[in-house]
Amino acid sequence: MKTALITGGTKGIGKAIALAFLQRGYEVVLNYHKDEAAALATQEEFNMQGFCPVLLKADVSDEEQTNNMFKEFFSIYGKLDVLVNNAGISLVKVIQDTSSEDWDKIFSVNAKSVFLCSKAVTNKMVYEGGGSIINVASIWGETGASCEAAYSASKGAVIAFTKALAKELAPSNVRVNCVSPGVIDTEMNAHLTAREMEDLAEEVPLGRIGLPSEVAEACVFLAESTYVTGEVLSVGGGFGK
């Protein structure tokens, strides 16, 4: 039985990614940090569909908590086939209003967590003869976004990290790829008005906002494509291209 762990796996894109892997027969572990009620609700929702995901709580921007989470994971399953580094936060501020604390926090959650989780599983994946690490970036990490300099920079860092780590781990058959969502219908875009969402949709060549399930399908593709590594797969309907 293949296994997958999704950080930030109980809401939004992470939840959709978890469901996609569950539907393909994976044993899935959902990481969450603060919102235990939402995590339990997601677990119950999946239970009602006949799936039995495991919940593991950890702040993946904290090294000790991250390492303890993976120790618990490996005590349960022994092997991890797919790691999806999805946990992330947004920040909409002009640069003049962006504090050092803002910058540090967004890099800690969006970029440091990818490093910590990847580091925590690498030895196991190498020992087991392979694995797949999938990092969730953003179209803004490719193109940059006005009033989101810190967020864009953190996601750009994830993209660079992905390309570098892919080269490092390729000889050990550990593949590292990245999905780069465009404008997706999630809570992260809740700060946008309906009109702003409509305006964004008009900028998308496919003419609509994306769905979390469409990002999830890209993650499954990357997990199971045995000759793809170091790639950034944009899932944005042509937005920003």
N, C-alpha and C positions, 0 to 999 in steps of 0.2 A: 504494500500500500504506500503510495506517495504521500509526502507531507508538505504542508505549506504554512508559513507564519506570515501574517500581514500586520504590520504596525499601523496603529490608528484604524483598526479593522472593524469597528462597530458602527461607523457612520459614513455617509456620503460615498465617495469613490472607494474607500477601503471596504465598506460593507458590500458594495457591488462586486469588488474583486474577490472577497471571501466567498460570496455566493457562487460566482463563476467556477471557482476551484472545487467547492463542495459538489456542485452539479457534475463535475467530471471525476468524482470519486476520490478526491484527495481527503486526507485527514487534515483539518484546518484548525489552526490556533489563531485566535483573535487577540491582539494586544490592545489595551486601552490604558489611559492614564487616570483621569479624574472622574469622568461621568459613569459611575458604576450602574446607575439606574438605566441609562441608555444601553450599556453593555449587556446587562441582564435581559433587557427587552429585545435586543437583537438576537441574543442566544435563544430566547424563547421563540422568537419568530422563526428562526432556522429549525428549531426542534419541531415546530408545527409542520414544517415542510419535510420532515423525516431525516434531518441532518443533526449531527451532534458535535458541533465545534466546541473547543476548549477555550476558556478565557484566561488570559494571563495579564495581570496588572503591572505596569512599569512605566516610569518616565524614561523614555529611550534617549533623552538628552543627558541622562545621568549614567555614568559608566558602571557604578556599582549595581544599580537597579537593572541595567541592561544585562550585565553578566549574570546576575542572579536569575533573571527571566530565562535566559538561554540554558543555564544549568538545569532549571526545572523542566524546560522543554525537552532537553536531551535525556533527562531521567525518565520521561514518559515515553518518548518515541525512539531515541537513540540516533536517528538520522533525520536530517532536514534536506529536502529536495529543492524547495523554492522559498526564498526570502523575498518579500515585497516590502521595501522601505517606503511606506506611504504616509506616515505621520507628518503633519505639517500645519503651519499656521500662516495667516496672511497679515499684511500690514499696509494700510492705505494712508500715507502721509507724504507731504512734500518734504524735501530733504531738510529744509530749515527747521521743521518740526520733529524730525527724526532724532531721537536721543541716542546716546551711546548704549543705554540700557535696551532700547528698542532693537538696535542693531545686533547686540549680543544675543538677545533672546531669540530673534528670528533665525540667526545663524545656528544657534544651539539646537533648536527644534528641527529646522529644515535641513541643515547640512551636517552638524556634528552627530546627530542621531544616525544618519546614513553611514558615517564612518564607524561609529561604535557598534552598530548591529552587524555590519559587514565584517568588521574585525573579529567579532565574537563567534561567527560561524565559519570563518575561512578554514581554520585547521581541520574542523570536522569534515567539511566538504572536500577538501584536498585528500584527506585520509580515506574517505568513502569513494573517491574516484570521480567526483564531479558534483555539479549542482548549478542552480540558477539564482542569481541575485538580480532583482528588478527594482530600479529606483524610480520613484514618481517625481518628475520635475514639473515644468510648466512651460507653455509657449513663451511666457515672459522671461524665462531663463535663456531663451534663444534670441528674442527680439528686444527685450526691455519694455517696461511700461511706465508711463508718466505717473508720478505720485506713488510709485511702488518700487523705488530704487533698491531699498533693502531687500524686499521680497525677491525682486528680479535677480539681484546679485546672489542671494542664497540658492536660488534654483539654478543659476548659471554654474555655481560651484558644484552642485550635484551632477550636472552634465559633465563637467571636466573630470570630476572624481570617477564617474562611470567609465569614461574612455580610458583613463589611466589604469584603473583597477582591472579592466577587461584585458589589457595587455599583460599585466602582471600575473593574472590567474589563468589565462588561456592554456599554458602548458600543462596545467593540472586539470583541464576539462571543466573548470568552473567558469560559466559564462556570466557576464555582467552587462546588462542592458538598461535602457531608460525609456520610459514613456513620458511624453510631453503633452499633457492635455491642454486644449485651448479653452474656450469658454464653455464650462460644463454646468449643468443645472444642479448645484449643490448649495449647502448653507454658506459656504465660503463667499458666495456671490450675493448673499442676502442684503448687503449694504447698497446694492444697486437697485435703482428704481425700475419699475416695469418699462418705462420709456428707455432707460439706459440699456436694459437687456434687449429691447427691440432694436435699438441702434446697433448694438454689437452683433445681433443676428444678421442684420443687413450687411455687415462687413464680412460675414462668413460666406465663402463661395458656395457652399452647400445650402445656405439660406436659413440655417436654424442653429439653435444652441444644442450642444452635445449632451448625451446621457451618460451617467456613471457606468452603466452596463457596457457602453461602447469602449470606455477606457479599460474595463475589466477584460473584454475580449482581446484587446491588444496585449494585456499582461499574460493571458493564457497562451497566446501565440508565442510570445518571447520565452515563456517557460518551457515550451515543448518544441521549439525550433532548435535542433541540436547543432546547427552550423551558423548560428547568428550570435555575435558578441560584439560589444563596443558600439552598439547602435543607439541612436536616439529616434524613437518612433513617435512622430507627432500625431496626436489624435485631436484634430481641431477643425475638421471639415475644410481644410485649405486656408484657415485663418493665419495671417501673418506671413504667408509665403509669397 
